[in-house]
Amino acid sequence: MCHGSVFRLDDTRLLDEHVTHGAWTWEMRSLQEVSYQVRLVSGVLDPANDLLAGAGAWPGEKAARRVVVADSAVNDVYGEAIHRYFGQHSAEHRLVVLDVCEERKRLELVTQVIDELDRFGIDRRREPLVAIGGGVLMDVAAFAASIYRRSTPYVRVPTTLVGLVDAGVGAKTGVNYGRHKNRVGTYFPSTVTLCDRGFLATLDRRHVVNGMAEILKIALIKDRRLFELLEVNGSALIASRFQDDDGVRERVAVEVLHRAIEAMLEELAPNLWEQKLERVVDYGHSFSPTLEMHALPELLHGEAVAVDMALTTVLSVQRGLVSSAEATRVFGVMRALGLPLWHPLCESNLLREALHDTIRHRNGQQRVPLARGIGAATFVNDLCDTELARAAEVLAREACRG
Ligand SMILES: NC(=O)c1ccc[n+]([C@@H]2O[C@H](COP(=O)([O-])OP(=O)(O)OC[C@H]3O[C@@H](n4cnc5c(N)ncnc54)[C@H](O)[C@@H]3O)[C@@H](O)[C@H]2O)c1
């Protein structure tokens, strides 16, 4: 739904002045309401399942033509199933396979997708692009969709844990630029995201662990029950890759995903365009973007987030926001999940650079979220170099204890 209006700000008394100086000001206001769906489903590539064929289609229409962009690792495993699926639904489709990874998450990949959209001759409104893959693939494809003909609808099918609980849930698209993470991008949510935990069956263990970092993030700042679920079941969920289908374990797998997705959506809904720069979902993302880019390709996104969360847990302890006993539990869960607590680059120079970049990103203030106990957060604006250096030293000693 769109609402719009135009206001002329100039007072008519200024007419004479206007005639003299030749200046008028109009203020244009236009609001666009956004609504999109995130669905936790199963059997997305089962030809008997209509969900993907109907996703993003106009009412009463089926997937007549689709450009499907898939990650090459996903294509290796699911390429045939994707062709079979769209073939079964009589959709003329082009499967575009992108060789993606964090180092290649750059504008060149975006133009590659745009070339394919142009070659296929996609209909601007009725033929949503379908992105099937992890966070990198979805960020790239979504960015291309957002700028192709100024906006082309798209559907996301996340195939990694980060994709299911984070990258597939919000509205952000983008790629890295220079040495900066996600420096260029847009806000453009998919019409529908179909989250199917079945894809995690083929994901390697390290990437499952990587996704656990984003679930732990939301647990630590918002959902104590989710933290307790991870504390008790985290390792088993990683071992089974969320594929449990017996009663109790299946319920836990679904509850963890459900809580993580819903908590994320609750935080995003009132602030989707990030007008408010104090965002608890930025927990673990104050120092990690710089750390991740400096450590490439050594640290995965979630691993860098984990180091950031461990560091800020120490900061919280130093400020009396988290007790030592709570910190011990947090570090215990991180170790049990197999997440790193520390990295050699996590030292005072890099932390200073990272905080400087974060301040620029957050409009001149630190706005660093810190955990308050387990399941809540607060923001600080007065971190200093000495405090950061001390926290990094404490963390290095804590990591050695592991
Ligand atoms: N837009 C957002 O809001 C948002 C949120 C969080 C993270 N991100 C971005 O997401 C990216 C990280 O995403 P990621 O962790 O999904 O990594 P990724 O996209 O690199 O995928 C991880 C690896 O798994 C492979 N893969 C994907 N699905 C598979 C499957 N089902 N089976 C086997 N292999 C599979 C991929 O080829 C890749 O090698 C980062 O660039 C980060 O900035 C974006």
The ligand as an ORCA input file, in Angstrom:
! r2SCAN-3c Opt
* xyz 0 1
  N      21.406    -10.157      4.701
  C      21.475    -10.420      5.988
  O      20.674     -9.937      6.790
  C      22.544    -11.336      6.497
  C      22.461    -11.854      7.801
  C      23.445    -12.727      8.229
  C      24.486    -13.082      7.395
  N      24.531    -12.550      6.140
  C      25.621    -12.910      5.236
  O      25.586    -14.303      5.015
  C      26.888    -14.732      4.678
  C      27.176    -16.030      5.392
  O      26.224    -16.964      4.964
  P      26.435    -18.523      5.217
  O      26.955    -18.744      6.559
  O      25.163    -19.153      4.821
  O      27.639    -18.916      4.251
  P      27.700    -19.292      2.709
  O      26.616    -18.682      1.946
  O      29.099    -19.017      2.293
  O      27.466    -20.886      2.723
  C      28.351    -21.705      3.427
  C      28.904    -22.854      2.578
  O      27.945    -23.875      2.492
  C      27.712    -24.247      1.129
  N      26.315    -24.679      1.121
  C      25.219    -23.898      1.196
  N      24.140    -24.657      1.389
  C      24.543    -25.948      1.421
  C      23.879    -27.186      1.604
  N      22.584    -27.233      1.874
  N      24.606    -28.313      1.549
  C      25.941    -28.274      1.338
  N      26.640    -27.122      1.199
  C      25.935    -25.968      1.238
  C      28.073    -22.997      0.361
  O      28.455    -23.314     -0.947
  C      29.248    -22.481      1.162
  O      30.420    -23.157      0.786
  C      27.846    -13.623      5.023
  O      28.308    -13.008      3.852
  C      26.985    -12.656      5.805
  O      27.379    -11.314      5.629
  C      23.589    -11.713      5.670
*
